[in-house]
Amino acid sequence: MNINATLLGEIMIVFILVVGVLSYYLGRRKTQTPILAGLLGLVLSIIPPFGLVYLVVLVLKKDVGSTSETVSG
């Protein structure tokens, strides 16, 4: 089976877009700057292992809005 440059380019574009959207989605929950998180995911996913590592870091990061402080008094 031959894989030509067009097919490889299409696969890369789809991968970059998927990682960018996932980075934005995770960035909304895990950071205060989701647009920056999405853009960073787009840029890092040009080299696929970097994009995957970035997604793992975002998944393992604690949620920003989940710290509900209870006031005891």
PDB file of N, CA, C, O and CB in Angstrom:
ATOM      1  N   MET A   1       0.841  -1.178   0.000  1.00  0.00           N
ATOM      2  CA  MET A   1       0.000   0.000   0.000  1.00  0.00           C
ATOM      3  C   MET A   1       0.885   1.240   0.000  1.00  0.00           C
ATOM      4  O   MET A   1       1.776   1.375   0.839  1.00  0.00           O
ATOM      5  CB  MET A   1      -0.956  -0.001   1.214  1.00  0.00           C
ATOM      6  N   ASN A   2       0.644   2.112  -0.912  1.00  0.00           N
ATOM      7  CA  ASN A   2       1.412   3.348  -1.001  1.00  0.00           C
ATOM      8  C   ASN A   2       0.674   4.492  -0.310  1.00  0.00           C
ATOM      9  O   ASN A   2      -0.541   4.637  -0.447  1.00  0.00           O
ATOM     10  CB  ASN A   2       1.692   3.703  -2.468  1.00  0.00           C
ATOM     11  N   ILE A   3       1.413   5.285   0.418  1.00  0.00           N
ATOM     12  CA  ILE A   3       0.863   6.482   1.040  1.00  0.00           C
ATOM     13  C   ILE A   3       1.535   7.664   0.376  1.00  0.00           C
ATOM     14  O   ILE A   3       2.739   7.869   0.528  1.00  0.00           O
ATOM     15  CB  ILE A   3       1.078   6.492   2.599  1.00  0.00           C
ATOM     16  N   ASN A   4       0.759   8.443  -0.358  1.00  0.00           N
ATOM     17  CA  ASN A   4       1.355   9.581  -1.044  1.00  0.00           C
ATOM     18  C   ASN A   4       1.346  10.815  -0.134  1.00  0.00           C
ATOM     19  O   ASN A   4       0.778  10.790   0.958  1.00  0.00           O
ATOM     20  CB  ASN A   4       0.602   9.872  -2.362  1.00  0.00           C
ATOM     21  N   ALA A   5       1.971  11.873  -0.594  1.00  0.00           N
ATOM     22  CA  ALA A   5       2.116  13.081   0.207  1.00  0.00           C
ATOM     23  C   ALA A   5       0.784  13.757   0.479  1.00  0.00           C
ATOM     24  O   ALA A   5       0.609  14.370   1.532  1.00  0.00           O
ATOM     25  CB  ALA A   5       3.043  14.046  -0.481  1.00  0.00           C
ATOM     26  N   THR A   6      -0.151  13.656  -0.442  1.00  0.00           N
ATOM     27  CA  THR A   6      -1.460  14.272  -0.241  1.00  0.00           C
ATOM     28  C   THR A   6      -2.202  13.619   0.913  1.00  0.00           C
ATOM     29  O   THR A   6      -2.765  14.313   1.760  1.00  0.00           O
ATOM     30  CB  THR A   6      -2.294  14.183  -1.514  1.00  0.00           C
ATOM     31  N   LEU A   7      -2.209  12.298   0.956  1.00  0.00           N
ATOM     32  CA  LEU A   7      -2.874  11.591   2.038  1.00  0.00           C
ATOM     33  C   LEU A   7      -2.201  11.888   3.375  1.00  0.00           C
ATOM     34  O   LEU A   7      -2.878  12.101   4.382  1.00  0.00           O
ATOM     35  CB  LEU A   7      -2.877  10.086   1.767  1.00  0.00           C
ATOM     36  N   LEU A   8      -0.896  11.901   3.382  1.00  0.00           N
ATOM     37  CA  LEU A   8      -0.169  12.211   4.618  1.00  0.00           C
ATOM     38  C   LEU A   8      -0.481  13.629   5.091  1.00  0.00           C
ATOM     39  O   LEU A   8      -0.658  13.857   6.288  1.00  0.00           O
ATOM     40  CB  LEU A   8       1.347  12.045   4.408  1.00  0.00           C
ATOM     41  N   GLY A   9      -0.549  14.574   4.167  1.00  0.00           N
ATOM     42  CA  GLY A   9      -0.886  15.952   4.525  1.00  0.00           C
ATOM     43  C   GLY A   9      -2.288  16.077   5.080  1.00  0.00           C
ATOM     44  O   GLY A   9      -2.516  16.815   6.038  1.00  0.00           O
ATOM     45  N   GLU A  10      -3.236  15.357   4.483  1.00  0.00           N
ATOM     46  CA  GLU A  10      -4.606  15.388   4.981  1.00  0.00           C
ATOM     47  C   GLU A  10      -4.703  14.785   6.379  1.00  0.00           C
ATOM     48  O   GLU A  10      -5.423  15.302   7.233  1.00  0.00           O
ATOM     49  CB  GLU A  10      -5.532  14.644   4.023  1.00  0.00           C
ATOM     50  N   ILE A  11      -3.988  13.706   6.611  1.00  0.00           N
ATOM     51  CA  ILE A  11      -3.983  13.094   7.942  1.00  0.00           C
ATOM     52  C   ILE A  11      -3.380  14.053   8.962  1.00  0.00           C
ATOM     53  O   ILE A  11      -3.885  14.172  10.079  1.00  0.00           O
ATOM     54  CB  ILE A  11      -3.197  11.763   7.929  1.00  0.00           C
ATOM     55  N   MET A  12      -2.311  14.732   8.586  1.00  0.00           N
ATOM     56  CA  MET A  12      -1.676  15.685   9.504  1.00  0.00           C
ATOM     57  C   MET A  12      -2.609  16.854   9.820  1.00  0.00           C
ATOM     58  O   MET A  12      -2.680  17.291  10.969  1.00  0.00           O
ATOM     59  CB  MET A  12      -0.362  16.210   8.904  1.00  0.00           C
ATOM     60  N   ILE A  13      -3.318  17.359   8.824  1.00  0.00           N
ATOM     61  CA  ILE A  13      -4.232  18.483   9.052  1.00  0.00           C
ATOM     62  C   ILE A  13      -5.362  18.076   9.989  1.00  0.00           C
ATOM     63  O   ILE A  13      -5.736  18.834  10.884  1.00  0.00           O
ATOM     64  CB  ILE A  13      -4.808  18.993   7.718  1.00  0.00           C
ATOM     65  N   VAL A  14      -5.902  16.888   9.785  1.00  0.00           N
ATOM     66  CA  VAL A  14      -6.962  16.400  10.668  1.00  0.00           C
ATOM     67  C   VAL A  14      -6.428  16.221  12.082  1.00  0.00           C
ATOM     68  O   VAL A  14      -7.103  16.583  13.045  1.00  0.00           O
ATOM     69  CB  VAL A  14      -7.542  15.072  10.143  1.00  0.00           C
ATOM     70  N   PHE A  15      -5.228  15.669  12.223  1.00  0.00           N
ATOM     71  CA  PHE A  15      -4.628  15.478  13.545  1.00  0.00           C
ATOM     72  C   PHE A  15      -4.407  16.819  14.240  1.00  0.00           C
ATOM     73  O   PHE A  15      -4.698  16.960  15.428  1.00  0.00           O
ATOM     74  CB  PHE A  15      -3.296  14.718  13.426  1.00  0.00           C
ATOM     75  N   ILE A  16      -3.895  17.800  13.505  1.00  0.00           N
ATOM     76  CA  ILE A  16      -3.636  19.122  14.078  1.00  0.00           C
ATOM     77  C   ILE A  16      -4.939  19.759  14.551  1.00  0.00           C
ATOM     78  O   ILE A  16      -4.987  20.337  15.637  1.00  0.00           O
ATOM     79  CB  ILE A  16      -2.936  20.033  13.047  1.00  0.00           C
ATOM     80  N   LEU A  17      -5.991  19.660  13.748  1.00  0.00           N
ATOM     81  CA  LEU A  17      -7.272  20.243  14.134  1.00  0.00           C
ATOM     82  C   LEU A  17      -7.882  19.538  15.342  1.00  0.00           C
ATOM     83  O   LEU A  17      -8.438  20.190  16.226  1.00  0.00           O
ATOM     84  CB  LEU A  17      -8.239  20.192  12.967  1.00  0.00           C
ATOM     85  N   VAL A  18      -7.781  18.220  15.383  1.00  0.00           N
ATOM     86  CA  VAL A  18      -8.335  17.469  16.521  1.00  0.00           C
ATOM     87  C   VAL A  18      -7.600  17.824  17.805  1.00  0.00           C
ATOM     88  O   VAL A  18      -8.233  18.048  18.837  1.00  0.00           O
ATOM     89  CB  VAL A  18      -8.250  15.949  16.266  1.00  0.00           C
ATOM     90  N   VAL A  19      -6.276  17.878  17.756  1.00  0.00           N
ATOM     91  CA  VAL A  19      -5.510  18.223  18.955  1.00  0.00           C
ATOM     92  C   VAL A  19      -5.797  19.669  19.373  1.00  0.00           C
ATOM     93  O   VAL A  19      -5.874  19.959  20.567  1.00  0.00           O
ATOM     94  CB  VAL A  19      -3.994  18.024  18.707  1.00  0.00           C
ATOM     95  N   GLY A  20      -5.955  20.574  18.410  1.00  0.00           N
ATOM     96  CA  GLY A  20      -6.274  21.957  18.730  1.00  0.00           C
ATOM     97  C   GLY A  20      -7.624  22.096  19.404  1.00  0.00           C
ATOM     98  O   GLY A  20      -7.756  22.836  20.380  1.00  0.00           O
ATOM     99  N   VAL A  21      -8.632  21.395  18.900  1.00  0.00           N
ATOM    100  CA  VAL A  21      -9.968  21.456  19.504  1.00  0.00           C
ATOM    101  C   VAL A  21      -9.961  20.815  20.889  1.00  0.00           C
ATOM    102  O   VAL A  21     -10.565  21.348  21.820  1.00  0.00           O
ATOM    103  CB  VAL A  21     -11.007  20.756  18.598  1.00  0.00           C
ATOM    104  N   LEU A  22      -9.290  19.683  21.032  1.00  0.00           N
ATOM    105  CA  LEU A  22      -9.197  19.057  22.353  1.00  0.00           C
ATOM    106  C   LEU A  22      -8.438  19.935  23.342  1.00  0.00           C
ATOM    107  O   LEU A  22      -8.794  19.994  24.519  1.00  0.00           O
ATOM    108  CB  LEU A  22      -8.518  17.696  22.244  1.00  0.00           C
ATOM    109  N   SER A  23      -7.405  20.611  22.879  1.00  0.00           N
ATOM    110  CA  SER A  23      -6.649  21.508  23.751  1.00  0.00           C
ATOM    111  C   SER A  23      -7.517  22.674  24.210  1.00  0.00           C
ATOM    112  O   SER A  23      -7.457  23.080  25.370  1.00  0.00           O
ATOM    113  CB  SER A  23      -5.397  22.029  23.032  1.00  0.00           C
ATOM    114  N   TYR A  24      -8.322  23.211  23.296  1.00  0.00           N
ATOM    115  CA  TYR A  24      -9.216  24.305  23.671  1.00  0.00           C
ATOM    116  C   TYR A  24     -10.262  23.827  24.670  1.00  0.00           C
ATOM    117  O   TYR A  24     -10.536  24.509  25.658  1.00  0.00           O
ATOM    118  CB  TYR A  24      -9.900  24.892  22.428  1.00  0.00           C
ATOM    119  N   TYR A  25     -10.849  22.652  24.415  1.00  0.00           N
ATOM    120  CA  TYR A  25     -11.856  22.114  25.318  1.00  0.00           C
ATOM    121  C   TYR A  25     -11.273  21.877  26.715  1.00  0.00           C
ATOM    122  O   TYR A  25     -11.883  22.249  27.718  1.00  0.00           O
ATOM    123  CB  TYR A  25     -12.429  20.811  24.754  1.00  0.00           C
ATOM    124  N   LEU A  26     -10.099  21.261  26.772  1.00  0.00           N
ATOM    125  CA  LEU A  26      -9.459  21.031  28.069  1.00  0.00           C
ATOM    126  C   LEU A  26      -8.995  22.343  28.688  1.00  0.00           C
ATOM    127  O   LEU A  26      -9.024  22.501  29.908  1.00  0.00           O
ATOM    128  CB  LEU A  26      -8.271  20.071  27.919  1.00  0.00           C
ATOM    129  N   GLY A  27      -8.568  23.284  27.849  1.00  0.00           N
ATOM    130  CA  GLY A  27      -8.123  24.582  28.344  1.00  0.00           C
ATOM    131  C   GLY A  27      -9.236  25.375  28.997  1.00  0.00           C
ATOM    132  O   GLY A  27      -8.987  26.165  29.908  1.00  0.00           O
ATOM    133  N   ARG A  28     -10.469  25.172  28.538  1.00  0.00           N
ATOM    134  CA  ARG A  28     -11.597  25.870  29.167  1.00  0.00           C
ATOM    135  C   ARG A  28     -11.780  25.418  30.602  1.00  0.00           C
ATOM    136  O   ARG A  28     -12.151  26.220  31.459  1.00  0.00           O
ATOM    137  CB  ARG A  28     -12.887  25.635  28.377  1.00  0.00           C
ATOM    138  N   ARG A  29     -11.530  24.158  30.876  1.00  0.00           N
ATOM    139  CA  ARG A  29     -11.711  23.629  32.228  1.00  0.00           C
ATOM    140  C   ARG A  29     -10.461  23.755  33.083  1.00  0.00           C
ATOM    141  O   ARG A  29     -10.558  23.910  34.301  1.00  0.00           O
ATOM    142  CB  ARG A  29     -12.127  22.186  32.161  1.00  0.00           C
ATOM    143  N   LYS A  30      -9.297  23.690  32.465  1.00  0.00           N
ATOM    144  CA  LYS A  30      -8.063  23.540  33.237  1.00  0.00           C
ATOM    145  C   LYS A  30      -7.203  24.796  33.305  1.00  0.00           C
ATOM    146  O   LYS A  30      -6.294  24.859  34.133  1.00  0.00           O
ATOM    147  CB  LYS A  30      -7.257  22.438  32.660  1.00  0.00           C
ATOM    148  N   THR A  31      -7.456  25.798  32.464  1.00  0.00           N
ATOM    149  CA  THR A  31      -6.653  27.015  32.483  1.00  0.00           C
ATOM    150  C   THR A  31      -7.570  28.228  32.483  1.00  0.00           C
ATOM    151  O   THR A  31      -8.781  28.109  32.298  1.00  0.00           O
ATOM    152  CB  THR A  31      -5.687  27.061  31.277  1.00  0.00           C
ATOM    153  N   GLN A  32      -6.976  29.388  32.691  1.00  0.00           N
ATOM    154  CA  GLN A  32      -7.736  30.628  32.630  1.00  0.00           C
ATOM    155  C   GLN A  32      -7.665  31.257  31.250  1.00  0.00           C
ATOM    156  O   GLN A  32      -8.378  32.224  30.982  1.00  0.00           O
ATOM    157  CB  GLN A  32      -7.231  31.606  33.671  1.00  0.00           C
ATOM    158  N   THR A  33      -6.824  30.733  30.367  1.00  0.00           N
ATOM    159  CA  THR A  33      -6.686  31.247  29.002  1.00  0.00           C
ATOM    160  C   THR A  33      -6.879  30.105  28.008  1.00  0.00           C
ATOM    161  O   THR A  33      -5.898  29.546  27.517  1.00  0.00           O
ATOM    162  CB  THR A  33      -5.299  31.923  28.799  1.00  0.00           C
ATOM    163  N   PRO A  34      -8.132  29.750  27.703  1.00  0.00           N
ATOM    164  CA  PRO A  34      -8.376  28.596  26.829  1.00  0.00           C
ATOM    165  C   PRO A  34      -7.939  28.836  25.384  1.00  0.00           C
ATOM    166  O   PRO A  34      -7.533  27.893  24.704  1.00  0.00           O
ATOM    167  CB  PRO A  34      -9.844  28.238  26.855  1.00  0.00           C
ATOM    168  N   ILE A  35      -8.015  30.072  24.903  1.00  0.00           N
ATOM    169  CA  ILE A  35      -7.599  30.335  23.525  1.00  0.00           C
ATOM    170  C   ILE A  35      -6.102  30.105  23.380  1.00  0.00           C
ATOM    171  O   ILE A  35      -5.655  29.518  22.394  1.00  0.00           O
ATOM    172  CB  ILE A  35      -7.965  31.776  23.106  1.00  0.00           C
ATOM    173  N   LEU A  36      -5.336  30.559  24.346  1.00  0.00           N
ATOM    174  CA  LEU A  36      -3.892  30.333  24.314  1.00  0.00           C
ATOM    175  C   LEU A  36      -3.571  28.840  24.409  1.00  0.00           C
ATOM    176  O   LEU A  36      -2.653  28.357  23.745  1.00  0.00           O
ATOM    177  CB  LEU A  36      -3.205  31.098  25.457  1.00  0.00           C
ATOM    178  N   ALA A  37      -4.316  28.122  25.223  1.00  0.00           N
ATOM    179  CA  ALA A  37      -4.106  26.675  25.336  1.00  0.00           C
ATOM    180  C   ALA A  37      -4.414  25.986  24.009  1.00  0.00           C
ATOM    181  O   ALA A  37      -3.694  25.072  23.609  1.00  0.00           O
ATOM    182  CB  ALA A  37      -4.985  26.082  26.460  1.00  0.00           C
ATOM    183  N   GLY A  38      -5.471  26.414  23.326  1.00  0.00           N
ATOM    184  CA  GLY A  38      -5.811  25.827  22.031  1.00  0.00           C
ATOM    185  C   GLY A  38      -4.774  26.131  20.970  1.00  0.00           C
ATOM    186  O   GLY A  38      -4.406  25.255  20.187  1.00  0.00           O
ATOM    187  N   LEU A  39      -4.297  27.378  20.938  1.00  0.00           N
ATOM    188  CA  LEU A  39      -3.267  27.748  19.963  1.00  0.00           C
ATOM    189  C   LEU A  39      -1.966  27.004  20.224  1.00  0.00           C
ATOM    190  O   LEU A  39      -1.300  26.563  19.287  1.00  0.00           O
ATOM    191  CB  LEU A  39      -3.020  29.256  19.996  1.00  0.00           C
ATOM    192  N   LEU A  40      -1.609  26.867  21.480  1.00  0.00           N
ATOM    193  CA  LEU A  40      -0.399  26.121  21.812  1.00  0.00           C
ATOM    194  C   LEU A  40      -0.542  24.655  21.413  1.00  0.00           C
ATOM    195  O   LEU A  40       0.422  24.039  20.958  1.00  0.00           O
ATOM    196  CB  LEU A  40      -0.092  26.237  23.313  1.00  0.00           C
ATOM    197  N   GLY A  41      -1.731  24.099  21.579  1.00  0.00           N
ATOM    198  CA  GLY A  41      -1.976  22.733  21.144  1.00  0.00           C
ATOM    199  C   GLY A  41      -1.857  22.594  19.635  1.00  0.00           C
ATOM    200  O   GLY A  41      -1.320  21.603  19.140  1.00  0.00           O
ATOM    201  N   LEU A  42      -2.363  23.598  18.892  1.00  0.00           N
ATOM    202  CA  LEU A  42      -2.224  23.584  17.432  1.00  0.00           C
ATOM    203  C   LEU A  42      -0.760  23.597  17.014  1.00  0.00           C
ATOM    204  O   LEU A  42      -0.345  22.818  16.156  1.00  0.00           O
ATOM    205  CB  LEU A  42      -2.952  24.780  16.817  1.00  0.00           C
ATOM    206  N   VAL A  43       0.008  24.475  17.616  1.00  0.00           N
ATOM    207  CA  VAL A  43       1.418  24.607  17.234  1.00  0.00           C
ATOM    208  C   VAL A  43       2.207  23.358  17.610  1.00  0.00           C
ATOM    209  O   VAL A  43       3.018  22.871  16.823  1.00  0.00           O
ATOM    210  CB  VAL A  43       2.042  25.843  17.900  1.00  0.00           C
ATOM    211  N   LEU A  44       1.972  22.843  18.803  1.00  0.00           N
ATOM    212  CA  LEU A  44       2.724  21.672  19.233  1.00  0.00           C
ATOM    213  C   LEU A  44       2.332  20.411  18.481  1.00  0.00           C
ATOM    214  O   LEU A  44       3.125  19.474  18.396  1.00  0.00           O
ATOM    215  CB  LEU A  44       2.533  21.457  20.705  1.00  0.00           C
ATOM    216  N   SER A  45       1.116  20.371  17.930  1.00  0.00           N
ATOM    217  CA  SER A  45       0.693  19.161  17.238  1.00  0.00           C
ATOM    218  C   SER A  45       1.263  19.053  15.832  1.00  0.00           C
ATOM    219  O   SER A  45       1.013  18.064  15.143  1.00  0.00           O
ATOM    220  CB  SER A  45      -0.805  19.108  17.177  1.00  0.00           C
ATOM    221  N   ILE A  46       2.018  20.044  15.395  1.00  0.00           N
ATOM    222  CA  ILE A  46       2.725  19.914  14.120  1.00  0.00           C
ATOM    223  C   ILE A  46       3.716  18.757  14.212  1.00  0.00           C
ATOM    224  O   ILE A  46       3.948  18.042  13.237  1.00  0.00           O
ATOM    225  CB  ILE A  46       3.457  21.241  13.747  1.00  0.00           C
ATOM    226  N   ILE A  47       4.292  18.588  15.392  1.00  0.00           N
ATOM    227  CA  ILE A  47       5.121  17.408  15.685  1.00  0.00           C
ATOM    228  C   ILE A  47       4.263  16.528  16.604  1.00  0.00           C
ATOM    229  O   ILE A  47       4.135  16.835  17.790  1.00  0.00           O
ATOM    230  CB  ILE A  47       6.538  17.803  16.369  1.00  0.00           C
ATOM    231  N   PRO A  48       3.678  15.451  16.090  1.00  0.00           N
ATOM    232  CA  PRO A  48       2.654  14.700  16.830  1.00  0.00           C
ATOM    233  C   PRO A  48       3.009  14.266  18.258  1.00  0.00           C
ATOM    234  O   PRO A  48       2.141  14.361  19.126  1.00  0.00           O
ATOM    235  CB  PRO A  48       2.318  13.503  16.063  1.00  0.00           C
ATOM    236  N   PRO A  49       4.215  13.802  18.556  1.00  0.00           N
ATOM    237  CA  PRO A  49       4.471  13.432  19.957  1.00  0.00           C
ATOM    238  C   PRO A  49       4.352  14.616  20.917  1.00  0.00           C
ATOM    239  O   PRO A  49       3.902  14.445  22.050  1.00  0.00           O
ATOM    240  CB  PRO A  49       5.853  12.821  20.082  1.00  0.00           C
ATOM    241  N   PHE A  50       4.748  15.809  20.482  1.00  0.00           N
ATOM    242  CA  PHE A  50       4.623  16.988  21.342  1.00  0.00           C
ATOM    243  C   PHE A  50       3.160  17.311  21.600  1.00  0.00           C
ATOM    244  O   PHE A  50       2.794  17.681  22.715  1.00  0.00           O
ATOM    245  CB  PHE A  50       5.328  18.197  20.710  1.00  0.00           C
ATOM    246  N   GLY A  51       2.321  17.174  20.578  1.00  0.00           N
ATOM    247  CA  GLY A  51       0.891  17.425  20.746  1.00  0.00           C
ATOM    248  C   GLY A  51       0.259  16.446  21.711  1.00  0.00           C
ATOM    249  O   GLY A  51      -0.575  16.830  22.532  1.00  0.00           O
ATOM    250  N   LEU A  52       0.647  15.184  21.621  1.00  0.00           N
ATOM    251  CA  LEU A  52       0.093  14.180  22.525  1.00  0.00           C
ATOM    252  C   LEU A  52       0.557  14.399  23.960  1.00  0.00           C
ATOM    253  O   LEU A  52      -0.227  14.236  24.895  1.00  0.00           O
ATOM    254  CB  LEU A  52       0.482  12.783  22.062  1.00  0.00           C
ATOM    255  N   VAL A  53       1.809  14.762  24.141  1.00  0.00           N
ATOM    256  CA  VAL A  53       2.326  15.040  25.489  1.00  0.00           C
ATOM    257  C   VAL A  53       1.608  16.253  26.080  1.00  0.00           C
ATOM    258  O   VAL A  53       1.286  16.264  27.269  1.00  0.00           O
ATOM    259  CB  VAL A  53       3.866  15.285  25.454  1.00  0.00           C
ATOM    260  N   TYR A  54       1.355  17.272  25.259  1.00  0.00           N
ATOM    261  CA  TYR A  54       0.639  18.456  25.728  1.00  0.00           C
ATOM    262  C   TYR A  54      -0.781  18.090  26.176  1.00  0.00           C
ATOM    263  O   TYR A  54      -1.255  18.597  27.192  1.00  0.00           O
ATOM    264  CB  TYR A  54       0.592  19.527  24.620  1.00  0.00           C
ATOM    265  N   LEU A  55      -1.457  17.221  25.431  1.00  0.00           N
ATOM    266  CA  LEU A  55      -2.791  16.785  25.836  1.00  0.00           C
ATOM    267  C   LEU A  55      -2.750  16.021  27.152  1.00  0.00           C
ATOM    268  O   LEU A  55      -3.633  16.188  27.992  1.00  0.00           O
ATOM    269  CB  LEU A  55      -3.419  15.919  24.750  1.00  0.00           C
ATOM    270  N   VAL A  56      -1.738  15.188  27.339  1.00  0.00           N
ATOM    271  CA  VAL A  56      -1.609  14.441  28.587  1.00  0.00           C
ATOM    272  C   VAL A  56      -1.389  15.395  29.754  1.00  0.00           C
ATOM    273  O   VAL A  56      -1.953  15.201  30.831  1.00  0.00           O
ATOM    274  CB  VAL A  56      -0.453  13.429  28.498  1.00  0.00           C
ATOM    275  N   VAL A  57      -0.571  16.422  29.546  1.00  0.00           N
ATOM    276  CA  VAL A  57      -0.338  17.413  30.603  1.00  0.00           C
ATOM    277  C   VAL A  57      -1.636  18.132  30.957  1.00  0.00           C
ATOM    278  O   VAL A  57      -1.916  18.355  32.135  1.00  0.00           O
ATOM    279  CB  VAL A  57       0.736  18.435  30.164  1.00  0.00           C
ATOM    280  N   LEU A  58      -2.429  18.496  29.955  1.00  0.00           N
ATOM    281  CA  LEU A  58      -3.700  19.167  30.232  1.00  0.00           C
ATOM    282  C   LEU A  58      -4.683  18.244  30.944  1.00  0.00           C
ATOM    283  O   LEU A  58      -5.419  18.684  31.827  1.00  0.00           O
ATOM    284  CB  LEU A  58      -4.318  19.680  28.936  1.00  0.00           C
ATOM    285  N   VAL A  59      -4.701  16.981  30.570  1.00  0.00           N
ATOM    286  CA  VAL A  59      -5.622  16.043  31.215  1.00  0.00           C
ATOM    287  C   VAL A  59      -5.260  15.863  32.685  1.00  0.00           C
ATOM    288  O   VAL A  59      -6.144  15.773  33.537  1.00  0.00           O
ATOM    289  CB  VAL A  59      -5.606  14.681  30.491  1.00  0.00           C
ATOM    290  N   LEU A  60      -3.975  15.810  32.983  1.00  0.00           N
ATOM    291  CA  LEU A  60      -3.540  15.569  34.359  1.00  0.00           C
ATOM    292  C   LEU A  60      -3.575  16.811  35.237  1.00  0.00           C
ATOM    293  O   LEU A  60      -3.465  16.704  36.459  1.00  0.00           O
ATOM    294  CB  LEU A  60      -2.155  15.011  34.357  1.00  0.00           C
ATOM    295  N   LYS A  61      -3.727  17.987  34.636  1.00  0.00           N
ATOM    296  CA  LYS A  61      -3.782  19.230  35.398  1.00  0.00           C
ATOM    297  C   LYS A  61      -5.120  19.339  36.124  1.00  0.00           C
ATOM    298  O   LYS A  61      -6.141  18.875  35.617  1.00  0.00           O
ATOM    299  CB  LYS A  61      -3.567  20.448  34.471  1.00  0.00           C
ATOM    300  N   LYS A  62      -5.119  19.945  37.300  1.00  0.00           N
ATOM    301  CA  LYS A  62      -6.345  20.089  38.076  1.00  0.00           C
ATOM    302  C   LYS A  62      -7.240  21.160  37.459  1.00  0.00           C
ATOM    303  O   LYS A  62      -6.761  22.115  36.849  1.00  0.00           O
ATOM    304  CB  LYS A  62      -6.022  20.437  39.541  1.00  0.00           C
ATOM    305  N   ASP A  63      -8.539  20.981  37.630  1.00  0.00           N
ATOM    306  CA  ASP A  63      -9.498  21.948  37.117  1.00  0.00           C
ATOM    307  C   ASP A  63      -9.377  23.272  37.871  1.00  0.00           C
ATOM    308  O   ASP A  63      -9.118  23.295  39.075  1.00  0.00           O
ATOM    309  CB  ASP A  63     -10.929  21.396  37.227  1.00  0.00           C
ATOM    310  N   VAL A  64      -9.568  24.365  37.146  1.00  0.00           N
ATOM    311  CA  VAL A  64      -9.481  25.692  37.763  1.00  0.00           C
ATOM    312  C   VAL A  64     -10.735  25.983  38.570  1.00  0.00           C
ATOM    313  O   VAL A  64     -10.633  26.485  39.689  1.00  0.00           O
ATOM    314  CB  VAL A  64      -9.273  26.780  36.693  1.00  0.00           C
ATOM    315  N   GLY A  65     -11.903  25.689  38.045  1.00  0.00           N
ATOM    316  CA  GLY A  65     -13.158  26.045  38.699  1.00  0.00           C
ATOM    317  C   GLY A  65     -13.669  25.018  39.676  1.00  0.00           C
ATOM    318  O   GLY A  65     -14.734  25.216  40.259  1.00  0.00           O
ATOM    319  N   SER A  66     -12.957  23.930  39.882  1.00  0.00           N
ATOM    320  CA  SER A  66     -13.475  22.876  40.751  1.00  0.00           C
ATOM    321  C   SER A  66     -13.155  23.090  42.220  1.00  0.00           C
ATOM    322  O   SER A  66     -13.592  22.310  43.066  1.00  0.00           O
ATOM    323  CB  SER A  66     -12.932  21.557  40.317  1.00  0.00           C
ATOM    324  N   THR A  67     -12.401  24.130  42.535  1.00  0.00           N
ATOM    325  CA  THR A  67     -12.065  24.366  43.948  1.00  0.00           C
ATOM    326  C   THR A  67     -13.173  25.181  44.584  1.00  0.00           C
ATOM    327  O   THR A  67     -13.114  26.410  44.609  1.00  0.00           O
ATOM    328  CB  THR A  67     -10.692  25.096  44.095  1.00  0.00           C
ATOM    329  N   SER A  68     -14.178  24.500  45.094  1.00  0.00           N
ATOM    330  CA  SER A  68     -15.270  25.178  45.776  1.00  0.00           C
ATOM    331  C   SER A  68     -14.899  25.282  47.252  1.00  0.00           C
ATOM    332  O   SER A  68     -14.872  24.293  47.985  1.00  0.00           O
ATOM    333  CB  SER A  68     -16.633  24.420  45.579  1.00  0.00           C
ATOM    334  N   GLU A  69     -14.622  26.486  47.647  1.00  0.00           N
ATOM    335  CA  GLU A  69     -14.206  26.698  49.040  1.00  0.00           C
ATOM    336  C   GLU A  69     -15.439  26.800  49.929  1.00  0.00           C
ATOM    337  O   GLU A  69     -16.370  27.552  49.640  1.00  0.00           O
ATOM    338  CB  GLU A  69     -13.331  27.981  49.173  1.00  0.00           C
ATOM    339  N   THR A  70     -15.431  26.058  50.976  1.00  0.00           N
ATOM    340  CA  THR A  70     -16.519  26.134  51.928  1.00  0.00           C
ATOM    341  C   THR A  70     -16.051  26.943  53.134  1.00  0.00           C
ATOM    342  O   THR A  70     -14.970  26.716  53.678  1.00  0.00           O
ATOM    343  CB  THR A  70     -16.996  24.716  52.351  1.00  0.00           C
ATOM    344  N   VAL A  71     -16.870  27.866  53.523  1.00  0.00           N
ATOM    345  CA  VAL A  71     -16.529  28.724  54.652  1.00  0.00           C
ATOM    346  C   VAL A  71     -17.196  28.143  55.876  1.00  0.00           C
ATOM    347  O   VAL A  71     -18.422  28.073  55.961  1.00  0.00           O
ATOM    348  CB  VAL A  71     -16.969  30.208  54.414  1.00  0.00           C
ATOM    349  N   SER A  72     -16.389  27.733  56.810  1.00  0.00           N
ATOM    350  CA  SER A  72     -16.935  27.202  58.052  1.00  0.00           C
ATOM    351  C   SER A  72     -16.873  28.300  59.114  1.00  0.00           C
ATOM    352  O   SER A  72     -15.823  28.892  59.361  1.00  0.00           O
ATOM    353  CB  SER A  72     -16.156  25.925  58.512  1.00  0.00           C
ATOM    354  N   GLY A  73     -17.977  28.542  59.706  1.00  0.00           N
ATOM    355  CA  GLY A  73     -17.917  29.625  60.671  1.00  0.00           C
ATOM    356  C   GLY A  73     -19.092  29.793  61.476  1.00  0.00           C
ATOM    357  O   GLY A  73     -19.138  30.685  62.324  1.00  0.00           O
TER     358      GLY A  73
END
